[in-house]
Amino acid sequence: TTTTTTTRLFHAPRTLRQTCSSRARPGRQAGGGVSRGDLGVSMAVRGLSSRMVLAVEVEDLEVLELETMERMDKALEKLSENLMTVRTGRASQAMLDGVMVDYYGAPTPIKSLASITVQDGANIVVQPFDKGSLGEIEKAVRDADLGLSPTNDGSIVRINVPQLTAERRKDMVKVVGKFAEESKVAVRNIRRDCKKTLDKYQKDGLSEDLCKDKEADLQQMTDDYMKKIEGVVKAKEKEITTV
């Protein structure tokens, strides 16, 4: 969707310039010269053309900035979602968010198949909507590499969440670091895409000074999101390492 919008906007200034240029051809007098009236109209049209092109270019830049910010927001949201699945030593519903159950041959999120509740901060109770899925739910939790040992009593799956060992905490911190790096790569790729679009705009007539200003704004935006990523990651690491 982003690519389609950017391409359409990219061509808009050129179209307007061509349209205004065709209107700006002055009439000629019998002797081949340009009448003062026609010259005045021509100059007025050229002035209007410049203002129209500038207006469209500003609109293009605003749309590009908004799209870039939205994409970086999504990268940050994805990081938060991933971090919610990382164990911290306390039981939480979010620990099972990434668990997929083989439900009649279709991979299905566990939260779509059962109600999940937390008891006393150390136990998770999974109550299936369909008791026929109980065994698959137990298996999915066991195979999810969360360090959890579910038990099936015939009606519910109960999961005891043990305190993390020092070694396990180190492993969880590494997982957090992996998610953080993925988010940083995503933000850098978004910055690269935006920079390419700015370069295209400049080739199409955007002033070099304005392009440089927007590149500086883009770098500032990128730096801001990198700081946000670092802040979220540090908070999660502290949560994991605090006994």
Beta strands, then each sheet from edge to edge (+ up, - down):
strand 1: 100-103
strand 2: 106-109
strand 3: 114-119
strand 4: 123-128
strand 5: 149-152
strand 6: 157-160
sheet 1: 1+ 2-
sheet 2: 3+ 4- 6+ 5-
end
